[in-house]
Amino acid sequence: MPRLGLGVWKTSNNDSRDAVVTAIKHGYRAIDTAREYGNEPGTGVGIREGMQQEGLKREDIFVTTKLYNGEQGDYDKVSKVLDKQLSDLGLDYIDLYLIHWPVDATYLESYHALERLYKEGKVRAIGVSNFDNDRMSKLLEESEIVPAINQMEFNPTQQEKEILSFDSSHGIQLEAWSPLGAGKSLNNPVIEALAKKYSRSAAQIILRWEWQRDIVTVVKSVHEKRIVENSDIFDFEISDEDMQRINQLDENKRDLWYDDFTWHNPNGRYGNEIEKVPDIKK
């Protein structure tokens, strides 16, 4: 699995297609989408166009997508959802299929469905996203296959130390969403000082820090300049002392968590609606 990939959250089908083509052109080999984003059709077109333009085969691109909250359930239900996702993406299989959020009433049943889909070969690896240690412990106790990935909000100001430690001890790789932490991390004085010291952008400092910490990273952009910049992190190294300076920025405050959602909190700001985004241009 490539350790740096392009994410397409809150991106239209057209922008997703263009961003994916651009990313593949500039060396990205991992693409992350989700049913909830509503842009799997555009993402799929971008994957196919990018592969064609660069002379790549399907096995050269690692594709991750996710099972939407409102469509979790038993094998029959999840299998039909996956078939729809494969159709939208225009792919024969998914490299990594994740449960997007742990809906308490259904996540165990859903994961058992993922195990079966894995055995059938429709997905090459399975995992989860946004699982705390309590839910992960329960999942491990009642499942046969250890999740390959737990995708979490992870950046300099939210380092998920307890979850990272627990997952690592069970052979589960942590993957970062929101790896740049929006303005809070990008505009942090320590990050800005290190960017000046290493003659790099703030984003490059953060992404290199995550690379050196062995965190798989999904970073979003629809702008070619930033897509290129975000992947240009392999010709320098942050010193141990400066790595520790970034490690000390952790505030353990998440920007988005269970209580924000209506299925955990009636007053939450996010429901079970799939993102409404424009259709891809024909």
HELIX and SHEET records of a PDB file:
HELIX    1   1 ASN A   13  LYS A   25  1                                  13    
HELIX    2   2 ARG A   35  TYR A   37  5                                   3    
HELIX    3   3 GLU A   40  GLU A   54  1                                  15    
HELIX    4   4 ARG A   58  ASP A   60  5                                   3    
HELIX    5   5 ASN A   69  GLU A   71  5                                   3    
HELIX    6   6 TYR A   75  LEU A   89  1                                  15    
HELIX    7   7 TYR A  107  GLU A  120  1                                  14    
HELIX    8   8 ASN A  133  GLU A  142  1                                  10    
HELIX    9   9 LYS A  161  SER A  169  1                                   9    
HELIX   10  10 ALA A  182  LEU A  186  1                                   5    
HELIX   11  11 PRO A  189  TYR A  198  1                                  10    
HELIX   12  12 ALA A  202  GLN A  212  1                                  11    
HELIX   13  13 GLU A  224  SER A  231  1                                   8    
HELIX   14  14 ASP A  240  ASN A  247  1                                   8    
HELIX   15  15 TYR A  258  ASP A  260  5                                   3    
SHEET    1   A 9 LEU A   4  GLY A   7  0                                        
SHEET    2   A 9 ALA A  30  ASP A  32  1                                        
SHEET    3   A 9 PHE A  62  LEU A  67  1                                        
SHEET    4   A 9 LEU A  96  ILE A  99  1                                        
SHEET    5   A 9 ILE A 126  SER A 129  1                                        
SHEET    6   A 9 ILE A 149  GLU A 153  1                                        
SHEET    7   A 9 GLN A 173  TRP A 177  1                                        
SHEET    8   A 9 VAL A 216  LYS A 220  1                                        
SHEET    9   A 9 LEU A   4  GLY A   7  1                                        
END                                                                             
